[in-house]
Amino acid sequence: MIDLRRVPDLWRRCDVTVRDSPFALLLAAASFLPSFQGGGTQFGDLPARPFDALAVVVVALQCLPLAVRRRWPAVCVALVSAGFVLDQLRSYHTVASTALPIALVSAGAYLEHRRRVAAVLLSAAYPPLVVALERLGANETPEEYALFYLALVLSWGIGAWLRSTRAAEAERRRHIAEATRTAERTRIARELHDVVTHHVTAMVVQAEAARYLTAAPDRLDGALSAVTDTGRRAISDLRHLLDLLAPDHDTDVRTPSVGELHTLVDQTRQAGQPVEFSEEGEPAETAGSAEFVAYRVVQESLTNALKYAHGSRTSVRVRYGEKEILVEVGTDGSGSRSGSPGGSGRGLSGLRERVDALGGEFSAGQRTDGGFVVRARIPAGSPS
């Protein structure tokens, strides 16, 4: 049994010729109804002629091509125009003659190539038709001929307007799709930067420290184990991000929260960075994206501390308010490579963009004692 709710969807999937055919057939059928005979366009005001065998051909020429008005608009308008000329010269005045403006609208909307040539040819065919009708005794004034021609031009113009509107909408959708792709690439690049930089920096620092522990096997084994654990975490996070790129993935993006800051701080300590961590208050139940951004601020700041101030005393302070999360990460500048974060600057600029997107405040700069401090005020309550 056919589900009637699926009928509209099945109809939309049909070929455009199939979808245009019912109207063409309906107009053809209506042209042969006695009550509609002689009720079509009476261009030239010639007396109506009874239907004969040729009338069937005329109706078919005007109606049936409407089935291909979107697939082959040039063929449609040519056949319909030929049928219209025969209709007027033979004075059938069928309802099928109303197909001409429809064909012109379709040509204006869907004709892709040689549009000007088609318009010129159709216009050039109009004066011979007028001359032929006059010889048959038509009773029309020049103004009426001109008005009818303008009506045909208007039909083409409506189609051209529909075409331009459709093109503008397609361009708008293209821009939206491109902006969406760009935003997604930026988001993935940012996540890759945060994950890879933190883990790899920790591994490099741990590996460098291991070089000086060859005389202490127990400590060397612990250092190498820390490198291994960090590498495994990096691989796990990378696999998760790469899974998101698969077209058939059905998992949500894993977004770390401030609840995982203890793990992050422990990992940094294992890399040899002395970190003092303090929290005040409790995270709001509706913190949403603020928790994720706060985590990334701490993660990137600790990564920079490992890279540029290894061994410096580092403090991490997080305070939860009802409507915001305050984060401060600073180093005292006493490490082996103390100084301002260098590199590409992508990390800090990415943090600023994250915080700004939530309407917060972000700052990063040198301390007077030579250290470096990162501060962020992140409004809470944003949807994740």
Salt bridges, closest charged atoms under 4 A:
ASP3 OD1 - ARG5 NE 3.33
ASP9 OD1 - ARG12 NH2 3.83
ASP9 OD2 - ARG13 NH2 3.04
ASP15 OD1 - ARG71 NH2 2.31
ASP20 OD1 - ARG69 NH2 3.48
ASP20 OD1 - ARG70 NH2 2.77
ASP52 OD2 - ARG90 NH2 3.02
GLU112 OE1 - ARG163 NH2 3.35
GLU169 OE2 - ARG172 NH2 2.68
GLU169 OE2 - ARG173 NE 3.11
GLU171 OE2 - ARG174 NH2 2.70
GLU171 OE2 - HIS175 NE2 2.93
GLU178 OE1 - ARG181 NH2 2.65
GLU178 OE2 - ARG185 NH2 3.68
GLU184 OE2 - ARG187 NH2 2.53
GLU191 OE1 - ARG296 NH2 2.52
GLU191 OE2 - ARG354 NH2 3.05
ASP194 OD1 - HIS193 ND1 3.42
ASP194 OD2 - ARG296 NE 3.51
ASP194 OD2 - ARG354 NH2 2.74
ASP237 OD2 - HIS199 NE2 2.95
ASP237 OD1 - ARG254 NH2 3.48
GLU260 OE1 - ARG254 NH1 3.55
ASP266 OD1 - ARG269 NH1 3.54
GLU279 OE1 - HIS262 NE2 3.00
GLU300 OE1 - HIS193 ND1 3.85
GLU324 OE1 - ARG377 NH1 3.29
GLU328 OE1 - ARG375 NE 3.23
ASP332 OD2 - ARG313 NH2 2.82
GLU353 OE1 - ARG190 NH2 2.44
GLU361 OE2 - ARG377 NH2 3.65
